[in-house]
């Protein structure tokens, strides 16, 4: 009997749980209710000895324990608040266990119904965090802490000797080569230790109980967040926006009109749904957004209303993930929800390139006239590089930015100095288009210096230098990390430009059909590298040797800024793992090396990518 979002039927706990539970009941759980090591009784202790028992199994187990209580609680609620159309009498199997008869007892209860199934309600004070406070994976993570906390020195020595034997090098391992056991081997050794000395789990419980209040606070926080996101905000959104716009009066089969009204409601009321204190709600993910939108769409209970797919684009990775869903669902209607206007424009253009017309794209920033994080850009350049300034401006306009640039905004007869000063002070970023002419121009120097003075430590990244040819940047301007647009294909240069401005690890690739000023020879400079970038990053199960890691680290540290950017682009580490493009090359390289070591990226593949860049 399992319980989940979609059904109240499941496969139950199974043999793995039974075997693990028997180990516990014969060992440390003999004192259950009269614990010597811990302050309280923890039913989760049963699950520490079962490799196949995770949070779902624990949920099933606890639901079985209090099944009758939940049924009575739900029945009382149903009789008090629901109509006869919303509920019915259900025959429920295995309500309670009769210890005298030695069997389960069935019963009947008046419960809410959904299609042909009954619904169980849960009091809020029974809810807990999704990951149990006491759990098997963390038991192994804190194995070292447990050994240190043991007062029983004989037990500690026995366990340490056992682990030393289990994790020692195999007989055929070279004597002069360091041996590092795999994570899989370490975990298996810990499992055997727990099986041999079940009392080890009690020391883990003691460590956890030292921070027991934290468990209550986390659970309370998660329950509060769920109530805020999945109830309070939806009720406000439905009453304040969907009702007022006539969404629930629209013909249920008119999917396009429904999508247009819903999208308009999101554009106006998106802040109320997903923004808190000026930022996205902590931990908000695509599944949260999908559930919130689904609940609002069916807010009047009419399930006959045609429903589109709901997508959430919140970073470059989620935008790229759209491509895989488009292949199978191109003909189905969808609403794509984005975090800001620039990302909305990027997504719009992305879908336009793929000729998708039945997907609505909407941003959750609220009123379109309101400001977003980075919205306005001033492009500083010399007359000789105007073709580059025009191309950069077109790319940024397509991506949703407001662009101020001399060739279209500084009209004849206007005061150039006043116009330039106003543009720099009233835009979020100043892009310096670096070339030989630019670095030799006194007027250009005045422009970038004005932006530099506003943000001398680059904390706000007010000044973003972009090289369009290979020039040496010295002095104060040289202290700011630049990105290279030359020597790239148009697609890669576009990605590098958007990444430099947005500061993401892997810039979103955006195709622009304007004339690209890069040279024909330069367009192919990184083409070999791009062809070598694999679709999937290969990983090893075993950690590479220290010598191999040092070789990779040394080669990465010697890469130029542009080469390093391309390596990050190719490896595509998770969001926020690598500092943005404005950080120093040393910091980015160090972070990349640390990520590579932790992710166990395949050594041979790394060597191949680095060699291609070096060549």
Residue pairs with C-beta under 8 A, 6 or more apart in sequence:
1 9
1 10
1 12
1 60
1 63
1 64
1 67
1 93
1 94
2 9
2 10
2 11
2 12
2 56
2 59
2 60
3 10
3 59
3 60
3 63
3 120
4 10
4 56
7 117
8 117
8 118
8 119
8 120
10 60
12 60
13 53
13 57
13 60
13 61
14 52
14 57
16 50
16 51
16 52
16 53
17 46
17 47
17 50
17 52
17 53
17 57
17 61
19 50
20 46
20 47
20 48
20 49
20 50
20 51
20 52
20 53
21 46
21 49
21 50
23 49
23 195
23 198
24 45
24 46
24 48
24 49
24 198
24 201
25 46
26 198
27 198
27 199
28 45
28 198
28 199
28 201
28 202
29 45
29 46
32 41
32 45
33 41
35 41
35 202
36 202
37 202
37 203
37 205
37 206
38 202
38 205
38 206
38 209
39 209
39 212
40 209
40 212
42 134
42 205
43 58
43 61
43 62
43 65
44 58
44 132
44 133
44 134
44 135
45 134
45 201
45 205
46 53
46 61
47 53
47 54
47 57
47 58
47 61
47 132
47 135
47 136
48 134
48 135
48 136
48 139
48 194
48 201
48 204
49 194
49 195
49 198
49 201
50 57
50 136
51 136
51 191
53 136
54 135
54 136
55 130
55 131
55 132
55 135
58 132
63 70
63 120
64 94
66 126
67 94
67 95
67 96
68 95
68 96
68 107
70 120
70 121
70 122
71 92
71 95
71 107
71 109
71 111
71 120
72 109
73 121
73 122
73 123
74 109
74 111
74 112
74 119
74 120
74 121
75 109
75 110
75 111
77 121
78 86
78 87
78 110
78 111
78 112
79 110
82 112
86 112
86 113
87 110
87 111
87 112
87 113
88 110
88 111
88 113
89 108
89 109
89 110
89 111
90 108
90 109
90 110
90 111
90 113
90 118
91 106
91 108
92 106
92 107
92 108
92 109
92 118
93 104
93 106
94 104
94 105
94 106
95 104
95 105
95 106
95 107
95 109
96 104
96 105
96 107
97 103
97 104
97 105
98 104
98 105
109 118
111 118
111 119
111 120
112 118
112 119
112 121
113 119
124 223
124 227
127 219
127 222
127 223
127 226
128 215
128 219
128 222
129 215
129 218
129 219
129 222
130 222
133 208
133 215
133 218
133 219
134 204
134 205
134 208
138 204
139 146
139 190
139 194
139 201
139 204
140 186
140 187
140 190
140 191
142 204
142 207
143 190
143 193
145 207
146 200
146 203
146 204
146 207
147 156
147 159
147 160
149 203
149 206
149 207
150 156
150 203
155 197
155 199
158 197
159 193
159 197
159 200
162 189
162 192
162 193
162 196
163 189
163 190
163 193
166 185
166 188
166 189
166 192
167 181
167 185
167 186
167 189
168 179
169 179
173 179
177 545
178 545
178 546
180 542
180 543
180 545
181 189
182 541
182 542
182 543
183 541
183 543
184 541
193 200
194 200
194 201
208 215
225 281
225 282
225 283
229 281
229 284
229 288
229 292
230 291
230 292
230 295
233 272
233 273
233 274
233 292
234 273
234 292
234 295
234 296
234 299
236 272
237 265
237 269
237 272
237 273
237 296
238 296
238 299
240 269
240 272
241 265
241 268
241 269
242 248
242 261
242 262
242 265
242 296
242 299
245 261
245 264
245 265
246 261
247 258
247 261
247 262
247 265
248 299
248 300
248 302
250 257
250 258
250 261
251 257
252 258
252 302
252 304
252 305
252 306
253 306
255 306
255 308
255 333
256 333
256 358
258 305
258 306
258 308
259 308
259 333
259 335
259 360
260 360
262 293
262 296
262 297
262 335
263 335
263 360
263 362
266 273
266 335
266 337
266 362
266 364
267 362
267 363
267 364
267 366
267 368
268 366
268 367
269 366
270 337
270 362
270 363
270 364
270 365
270 366
271 364
271 365
271 366
273 292
273 296
273 364
274 280
274 281
274 284
274 289
274 292
274 364
275 281
275 364
275 365
275 366
276 282
280 314
280 339
281 288
284 314
285 312
286 311
286 312
286 314
286 318
289 310
289 312
289 337
290 310
290 312
293 310
293 335
293 337
294 307
294 310
297 305
297 307
298 305
298 307
306 333
308 332
308 333
308 334
308 335
309 325
309 329
309 332
309 333
309 334
309 335
310 334
310 335
310 337
311 322
311 325
311 334
311 335
311 336
311 337
312 318
312 336
312 337
312 338
313 319
313 322
313 336
313 337
313 338
313 339
313 343
313 347
314 338
314 339
314 343
315 504
315 575
316 504
316 505
316 506
316 507
316 508
317 506
317 572
317 574
317 575
319 343
319 346
319 347
319 350
319 508
320 508
322 336
322 347
322 350
322 351
323 354
326 354
326 356
330 354
330 356
331 358
332 358
333 358
333 359
334 358
334 359
334 360
335 359
335 360
335 361
335 362
336 347
336 351
336 359
336 360
336 361
336 362
337 362
337 363
337 364
338 344
338 347
338 361
338 362
338 363
338 364
339 363
339 364
339 365
340 363
340 365
340 372
340 373
340 400
341 363
341 365
341 368
341 372
341 375
341 400
342 372
342 374
342 375
342 399
342 400
342 401
342 502
343 363
343 400
344 361
344 362
344 363
344 400
345 398
345 399
345 400
346 398
346 399
346 400
346 498
346 508
346 510
347 361
348 361
349 398
349 399
349 510
349 511
350 508
350 510
351 359
351 361
353 511
365 372
374 401
374 428
374 429
374 501
374 502
375 400
375 401
375 402
375 428
376 401
376 402
376 403
376 404
376 426
376 427
376 428
376 429
377 396
377 401
377 402
377 403
377 404
377 427
377 428
377 429
377 430
377 431
377 501
378 403
378 404
378 405
378 423
378 424
378 427
378 429
378 430
378 431
378 451
379 389
379 392
379 393
379 403
379 404
379 405
379 406
379 430
379 431
379 433
380 430
380 431
380 432
380 433
380 444
380 447
380 448
380 451
381 388
381 389
381 405
381 406
381 432
381 433
381 438
381 444
382 433
382 435
382 437
382 438
382 441
382 443
382 444
384 435
384 437
385 433
385 435
385 437
385 438
385 468
386 407
387 515
387 517
388 433
388 435
388 468
388 485
388 517
389 405
389 406
389 407
389 433
390 405
390 407
390 514
391 512
391 514
391 515
391 516
391 517
392 431
392 433
392 466
392 485
392 497
393 403
393 405
393 408
394 512
394 514
395 494
395 497
395 498
395 510
395 512
395 514
396 403
396 497
396 501
397 403
398 510
398 512
399 498
399 510
401 501
402 427
404 423
404 427
406 420
409 419
409 423
410 416
410 419
410 420
420 446
420 447
420 450
421 450
424 430
424 447
424 450
424 451
424 454
425 450
425 454
428 462
429 461
429 462
429 463
429 464
429 501
430 447
430 448
430 450
430 451
430 462
430 463
430 464
431 464
431 465
431 466
431 501
432 438
432 444
432 447
432 448
432 451
432 463
432 464
432 465
432 466
432 477
433 466
433 468
434 465
434 466
434 467
434 468
434 469
434 471
434 473
434 477
434 482
435 467
435 468
435 469
435 471
436 469
436 471
438 444
439 471
439 473
439 477
448 463
448 465
448 477
449 476
451 462
451 463
452 462
452 463
452 476
452 477
452 480
454 460
454 462
455 461
455 462
455 463
458 480
458 582
461 503
461 580
461 582
463 480
464 483
464 500
464 501
464 582
465 473
465 477
465 480
465 481
465 482
465 483
466 482
466 483
466 484
466 485
466 497
466 500
467 473
467 482
467 483
467 484
467 485
467 486
468 485
468 486
468 517
469 486
470 486
470 487
472 478
473 482
480 582
481 561
481 581
481 582
481 583
481 584
481 585
482 561
483 496
483 497
483 499
483 500
483 561
483 562
483 565
483 581
484 496
484 561
484 562
484 565
485 493
485 496
485 497
485 518
486 493
486 518
486 519
486 522
487 518
487 522
487 525
487 526
487 562
488 496
488 518
488 522
488 523
488 525
488 526
489 518
489 523
489 524
489 526
489 527
489 530
490 511
490 512
490 516
490 518
490 523
491 509
491 511
492 509
492 526
492 530
492 566
492 569
493 516
493 518
494 509
494 510
494 511
494 512
495 506
495 507
495 508
495 509
495 510
495 569
496 507
496 565
496 569
497 507
498 507
498 508
498 510
499 505
499 506
499 507
499 508
499 565
499 569
499 581
500 507
500 581
500 582
502 508
503 580
503 581
503 582
504 575
504 580
505 568
505 572
505 573
505 575
505 576
505 577
505 578
505 580
506 568
506 569
506 572
507 569
516 523
526 566
528 612
528 615
529 566
529 570
529 609
529 612
529 613
530 570
532 570
532 608
532 609
532 612
533 569
533 570
533 609
534 605
537 571
537 572
537 599
537 601
537 602
537 605
538 601
538 602
538 605
539 599
539 600
539 601
539 602
540 600
540 601
540 602
540 603
541 600
542 600
543 597
543 600
544 552
544 597
544 600
544 603
548 603
549 593
549 597
552 593
552 596
552 603
552 606
552 607
552 610
553 593
555 610
555 614
556 564
556 567
556 589
556 592
556 593
556 610
557 586
557 589
557 593
559 567
559 585
559 589
559 610
559 613
559 614
561 585
563 613
563 614
564 585
564 588
564 589
564 592
565 581
566 613
567 592
567 609
567 610
567 613
568 578
568 588
568 592
570 609
571 592
571 596
571 601
571 609
573 592
573 595
573 599
574 595
577 591
577 595
578 588
578 591
578 592
578 595
579 587
579 588
579 591
581 588
596 606
